[in-house]
C-alpha cells in the first residue's frame, strides 16, 4: 500500500475510534462514600427532565448524554422521580399494608380491658389480653398515614373464647387475644370495642385514603375452654358442675404439682354430651358425641388440635346446637338458615360485617387448610356484600371508590408463583413467605444490599415479571410476622442492616406488609415456652427508634406516590461498581416511572 494511502487509512481509523469513544460512556468505576454518583437514566427519563431525589430532597436535570448526577449522602439511597409529578392512583399491586394485632397495638378505652371476666396474670402477660382496641387504633390513624400506609389489616374482630387454654408446655394461660379462636362469628369481641367504634375506625381510615382489611378464619372455631364450658355445658366436667375446675384453676397459679394443661383432666372428653357443642355436622374433633375424627390431609386435619370445620360438606347441618342453649339467649346472632351448608354459614357470617361496615377486603387465615371452593364462595360473597355497601347512598361519604372486594391469604411457605389459589380460590394476592428468609440470608452473608445486588435483583426481577404483566396476580411481601419472627431481632438489632431491610421491602414488587413496630424497632417479648408469642409484644410507643421511623416514612411516602414501584416493569441499570440501580416503569391507563439507587452504607 502506498504511504499516502496508508496515512489516509490510519487517519480514517483514528476518526472512527474517536467517534466510537465519544458515543459510548466509559464503564463506571467504583463509587466511594462522599462522592457524587453519575448514572445513565436515558432508558427511563429523557434529557432535560428535572429529577428529584425523594430521599435526600435534592434535584438535578438529566443531561443531553442521558446521565444525571446526585449525591447519595449518608442515607445510602437515591429515590428518583420526576420533580413535581402528581401521585398515581391507588392499586393493590403497590399497596403498603400495615398489619396490627389489635390487642397489642394501642389502648383507647381501658374500660373494656377485662370483658367476659378476662384478667391479667400479674406476670409476663404472655398470653393474656393487653387492652388494645379499635378506639386506640383510630387514635393512631394519622401516624399510619405518615408511613404511607394505604391499607390496614386488623386481626379478627369476632367474639373470642371467653377463657383460656394452656400455652407453651402448660406454663401460661393462653387467651384468644390474637383473634383466631372464635366463639361466635356473629358478635364483635367486647375487649376490642363496640360496633360504633369499629365503624369509626373504618370511616376514619377511609377519610385518610386507607382501606381496611379484616383477618378471617374459615378453618376452625376456638377451643372449648373451661370458662365456656362453665357457661354453657358444665355437665361435660367430670364432676358435672365444674366446681373442681373453678377451685383448682381459678387463681393465678395451677394446683401444686400441676401445670395449666392439667385442667383438661377435669373434663370428660368422651361424653356424649359433646353433641350439644358445635355438632357433628359442623366439625371434626376427637370428642365423644359421634364426631368424625380429624383426617390426615391439610383440609381435614385438626390444626393445633382445633376443631376442623367441615367446609367441604354438601349437607345442611342446621345451626350449631350450642347457640340454642340458654347461655346464648340474647347473646348471639346465629340463626337457622334453611338448606345452608357449613360453608354457606361461614361465608354469610364473615361477609355480613362487610355489608354492615364497609370492610374493603379479607386476609384469610390458614388458607391451605380449607378447600379452594370455600375460598371462592367467600370471595364471591364478599364481592357482593361490598358492592351492596357501596351502592347504599348512606355510605357515599365513607366509601373511597368503587373498587371491588379484595382478598389475600396465608398459604404457609407459598412464594411468588401463580397457582390454583388464584384461578380457583378467588384470591387476588397471597402472602410471600420466601422473601423474609432470603433477605435475612443475604444481609447476614453479604453485609449489605449493594454487595448482594445480583441476588436481590434476581428476586425483584422474578416477582416483577409476574406482577407487572398479569392483572390477576399479586403478592404480599413482609419482613416480620406474628407466625415467624421479627426481622430486627433476626439481624441482631443492627440498625444499619435493618435500615437496608426496610429499603428492600419498600422497593419490592407487588404489595408489601409492615408488621406493627417494624417501623419503630419493636423488640420481641417473653415467650412462656412458645416462641411465636415473642413476636406479639406490645407496640413500642415509648421507645421508638427515630432513625428507623424516619427511614420508613420516606420510603413509604415514595412508594405511595408511585404505582410503578410495586406494579411496574423492572430493569437493572448500569451503575458504578459496588452500587445497585434499577428502574420501574408503568405504562397503560397510568404512566409512571422511578429509579432507585442503593449504595454501600457509610463505614
RAPE-V123189 format. One record per helix or strand of 2 or more residues. SS is the DSSP state (h for helix, s for strand). FROM is the first residue (numbers start at 1). TO is the last residue. If there is no record, write none. Layout:
ss:SS from:FROM to:TO
ss:SS from:FROM to:TO
This chain:
ss:h from:3 to:23
ss:s from:37 to:40
ss:s from:50 to:53
ss:s from:59 to:61
ss:s from:67 to:70
ss:h from:73 to:75
ss:s from:77 to:82
ss:h from:92 to:94
ss:s from:96 to:100
ss:h from:102 to:104
ss:h from:110 to:112
ss:h from:115 to:117
ss:h from:134 to:139
ss:h from:141 to:146
ss:s from:151 to:154
ss:s from:158 to:160
ss:s from:165 to:167
ss:s from:172 to:174
ss:s from:182 to:188
ss:h from:195 to:207
ss:s from:211 to:216
ss:h from:226 to:232
ss:h from:234 to:236
ss:h from:243 to:249
ss:h from:260 to:266
ss:h from:272 to:276
ss:s from:283 to:284
ss:h from:303 to:305
ss:s from:308 to:309
ss:h from:321 to:324
ss:h from:326 to:328
ss:h from:342 to:357
ss:s from:361 to:364
ss:h from:367 to:369
ss:h from:372 to:391
ss:h from:393 to:395
ss:s from:406 to:409
ss:h from:420 to:423
ss:s from:429 to:432
ss:h from:434 to:446
ss:h from:453 to:467
ss:s from:475 to:478
ss:h from:487 to:490
ss:h from:495 to:506
ss:s from:511 to:515
ss:h from:531 to:536
ss:h from:546 to:561
ss:h from:563 to:567
ss:s from:569 to:573
ss:s from:580 to:586
ss:s from:592 to:598
